């Protein structure tokens, strides 16, 4: 930043990437004119092998072109809203992945439920029912994690599982022996 503070206000071209909007805002505060360009548009101006010097030359060439398409600099608030949308999209995809994995695991054991929320509830009820003989003990132990996640925050579940694994590892190292998977008991 010290370099740009000492520099007289000028035109600065930046490829639009993860941190470009932050740097564009900071450099604009110093009085510079900042233009962001899509990387795919700058690529056409790279004359030889891709390296930092060739990229810088291509950016300098592209930023001065009158027909270049520029990306508007986003405010921190705009980026925050976009983060919310991307995070929601990610969580929705992960939820779908977990449900599909649950359905697939249960289908491997011949347990099939209807599509949708009611079908998922039916599968979770089978997992929760310790008396249901269709689900082997090891499978029930593997599938109990989604139930924990339904009741507790992710980090709490992750830390609890990590602590349990650490206690088991310590006991095996301290006392010797081999690991035996525990039998599940009714809660």
N, C-alpha and C positions, 0 to 999 in steps of 0.2 A: 504494500500500500504506500510505503514511503516513496517509492519510485514515481507513482502516479500523483502523489501530493506535490512533488517537486516539478512535475511536468506541466507546461502551460496547457490550458484546455485545448483538446484536439478531438478528432474522430477516432473512435476505438471500435473495431469489429471483433465480435466474439461468436464462435459457434454456439448455437443453442444446445445446451446440455444440462445436466443435473444442477450445477451451481451457477449457471450463466445469469439467471435472473437476479440472484443475490449480488453478484459482482457488478452487474449492470446498474443496480440501484446504488451501490456504494460509489461507483465511479461517476455516476450522474451527480451525486451529492458534491463531488469535487469539481464539478463544472464541465466535465467531459461529455461529448455527445457519443452515446453508446448505441450500436446497432447489433442486434442479434440476428444470426442467419441460420437456417436449417443446415445441418451437416451435409445432407445429401446434395444441397445446392452448391455448397462450397467445394465438394469433392470434384466437381467438373473442372475446377481451376487448378487442381494439383497436377503439376507438369511431369513429375517423376516419382520415384519411390516414396511411399508414405513415411514421413518422419516429422519431427517437430518443426524443423526449418521449412520443409516443403509445405506443411500445413499452414504455417505463419504467412508464407508467401501467397498461398492460395486465398487466405482470409483477407490479406491486404488488397489483392486483386479484386476479390468478390465484393468487398464493402464499398468500393468506388463505382461499381457498375450501376447505371441508372435503372436497369430492368431487374435488379436483384430483389427477391421477395424477402422482407424482413419480418421477424417475429416481434410482436409487441412485448415490452417488458412487463411482467406481472408484478403486482404489489404483493407484499407478504400476506395480506388478507386473501387475495385471490389464490395464492399458492396454498394457503391453509384450507380454503374451501375445496380445492382440487384434491388435497390430501384426504379430506373426509370422504370424497366420492371414491377415490382409489382404495382407501382402507375398507369402506363398505363393500366394494366390489370384491376385494380379496377375501373378506370374511364370508361373503356369500358363496364364493367358489370353494373355500375350504369347508364350509358347512355341507355343501353338496358332495364334496369328495368324501367326507366322513360318513355321510348317510349312505353313499354308494358303496363304500368299503364295508360298512356294517351289513348292508343287504347282501353283498357278495359273500362275506364270511358266513353269514347264516345260511345262504343258499347252498354253500358247500356241504352243509350238514343236513340239507333237505328241508330247511325251515324257510318258507317263502311267505311273504306278506304282501298285501296290496300296495300299490304305489301311493305316494302322498303321505300327509301328516299322520293319518290314522294307521297306515301300515307301519310307519316308523315307530309309533307308540306301541303297536302290538309287538314288534321285535324287542323293544326296550322292556316291555312287561315280561317277555320270555326270559330275558337276561336277568331281570330282577328276581324272578321266581326260582328260588333255590331247589324247589321240589320238581322242577321240570327236568326230566331225565334226558331229553333230546340234546341238551347242551353239555358237552364234556367239561370237566373241572378246569382244565387248562384254557379252554375257549372262554369259559365264564370269567376267569381271572383276567384274560386279555381284554375282554369287552367291558369290564367294570369301569375302566378309565373314563369312557364317555359319560357314565352315570355320575362319577365324581365331578366331572367338568360341568355337568348340569346343575350341581349343587354348590360348587365352590369356584372361585376365580382360577383361571389357568395357572397363574404363577404359584398359587397356594398348592394346587395339585402337583405341579412340576417339582416344587421344593419338597413336598411330602414324599413323593416317589423317589427323588434323589436321596433324601435322608434315609429312607428305608433301604435303598440299594447300598448306600455307604455303610450302614449298620451291618448288613449281611456280609459285605466284603470284609469289614473289619473283623467280624466274628470268625470268618473262615481263615483269615490271615493269622489272627491271634491264637485260635484254638486248633487250627488245622482241619482237615476233613474236606469233603466234597459237598457241593451245593445240591440240595434236594428241594424241589419246588414244594411250597407248603400246600396242604389241603385246605380248601375253603370251608369255612364253617358258617352256619347261619348267623346273621347279625341280630 
